[in-house]
Amino acid sequence: MSWRFSYVKYDDKSIEIQEAFKKKFEELEALANENLHDGRAKSLFITALEEAYMWTGKAIRDQQIARDSQKEHVAERG
């Protein structure tokens, strides 16, 4: 089975990194909600933030795999 699509449980370092990014993404979302009118542009901005956050998670996951050479399937995900 390819490790590329396997679940990888974040270790403490990865959790710390993700939380730092999450805080910044939430700040950007709040800034947009406070300063941008509802409409297509704002919706696309929020969608782009969501997409960027998703790719951040993938990058953190890949970094953890490289750091720990973790390629095993984690049983708790089934």
CYANA upper distance limits for C-alpha pairs under 8 A (distance plus 0.5 A):
  2 SER  CA      6 SER  CA      7.53
  3 TRP  CA     71 LYS  CA      5.82
  3 TRP  CA     72 GLU  CA      7.32
  3 TRP  CA     73 HIS  CA      7.63
  6 SER  CA     72 GLU  CA      8.30
  6 SER  CA     73 HIS  CA      6.19
  6 SER  CA     74 VAL  CA      8.13
  7 TYR  CA     73 HIS  CA      6.86
  7 TYR  CA     74 VAL  CA      6.70
  7 TYR  CA     77 ARG  CA      7.30
  8 VAL  CA     61 ARG  CA      7.37
  8 VAL  CA     70 GLN  CA      8.37
  8 VAL  CA     73 HIS  CA      7.68
  8 VAL  CA     74 VAL  CA      6.91
  9 LYS  CA     74 VAL  CA      7.63
 10 TYR  CA     14 SER  CA      5.96
 10 TYR  CA     15 ILE  CA      6.47
 10 TYR  CA     61 ARG  CA      7.68
 10 TYR  CA     64 GLN  CA      8.12
 11 ASP  CA     15 ILE  CA      6.74
 11 ASP  CA     64 GLN  CA      8.33
 12 ASP  CA     16 GLU  CA      6.68
 13 LYS  CA     17 ILE  CA      6.85
 14 SER  CA     18 GLN  CA      6.58
 14 SER  CA     60 ILE  CA      6.73
 14 SER  CA     61 ARG  CA      7.96
 14 SER  CA     64 GLN  CA      7.25
 15 ILE  CA     19 GLU  CA      6.57
 16 GLU  CA     20 ALA  CA      6.85
 17 ILE  CA     21 PHE  CA      6.93
 17 ILE  CA     60 ILE  CA      8.04
 18 GLN  CA     22 LYS  CA      6.45
 18 GLN  CA     56 THR  CA      8.22
 18 GLN  CA     57 GLY  CA      7.43
 18 GLN  CA     60 ILE  CA      7.78
 19 GLU  CA     23 LYS  CA      6.64
 20 ALA  CA     24 LYS  CA      7.16
 21 PHE  CA     25 PHE  CA      6.71
 21 PHE  CA     53 TYR  CA      8.33
 21 PHE  CA     56 THR  CA      8.35
 22 LYS  CA     26 GLU  CA      6.58
 22 LYS  CA     53 TYR  CA      7.95
 23 LYS  CA     27 GLU  CA      6.74
 24 LYS  CA     28 LEU  CA      6.80
 25 PHE  CA     29 GLU  CA      6.69
 25 PHE  CA     49 LEU  CA      7.41
 25 PHE  CA     53 TYR  CA      7.79
 26 GLU  CA     30 ALA  CA      6.63
 27 GLU  CA     31 LEU  CA      6.63
 28 LEU  CA     32 ALA  CA      6.65
 29 GLU  CA     33 ASN  CA      6.68
 29 GLU  CA     46 ILE  CA      7.37
 29 GLU  CA     49 LEU  CA      8.25
 30 ALA  CA     34 GLU  CA      6.62
 31 LEU  CA     35 ASN  CA      6.57
 32 ALA  CA     36 LEU  CA      5.76
 32 ALA  CA     42 LYS  CA      7.78
 33 ASN  CA     37 HIS  CA      8.23
 36 LEU  CA     42 LYS  CA      6.92
 37 HIS  CA     42 LYS  CA      7.37
 38 ASP  CA     42 LYS  CA      6.40
 38 ASP  CA     43 SER  CA      7.80
 39 GLY  CA     43 SER  CA      6.63
 40 ARG  CA     44 LEU  CA      6.56
 41 ALA  CA     45 PHE  CA      6.61
 42 LYS  CA     46 ILE  CA      6.73
 43 SER  CA     47 THR  CA      6.64
 44 LEU  CA     48 ALA  CA      6.54
 45 PHE  CA     49 LEU  CA      6.78
 46 ILE  CA     50 GLU  CA      6.75
 47 THR  CA     51 GLU  CA      6.67
 48 ALA  CA     52 ALA  CA      6.52
 49 LEU  CA     53 TYR  CA      6.58
 50 GLU  CA     54 MET  CA      6.74
 51 GLU  CA     55 TRP  CA      6.82
 52 ALA  CA     56 THR  CA      6.57
 53 TYR  CA     57 GLY  CA      6.89
 54 MET  CA     58 LYS  CA      7.03
 55 TRP  CA     59 ALA  CA      6.64
 56 THR  CA     60 ILE  CA      6.65
 57 GLY  CA     61 ARG  CA      6.59
 58 LYS  CA     62 ASP  CA      6.62
 59 ALA  CA     63 GLN  CA      6.53
 60 ILE  CA     64 GLN  CA      6.65
 61 ARG  CA     65 ILE  CA      6.77
 62 ASP  CA     66 ALA  CA      6.70
 63 GLN  CA     67 ARG  CA      6.54
 64 GLN  CA     68 ASP  CA      6.45
 64 GLN  CA     69 SER  CA      8.22
 64 GLN  CA     70 GLN  CA      8.04
 65 ILE  CA     69 SER  CA      5.46
 65 ILE  CA     70 GLN  CA      5.32
 65 ILE  CA     71 LYS  CA      7.16
 66 ALA  CA     70 GLN  CA      7.86
 74 VAL  CA     78 GLY  CA      8.05
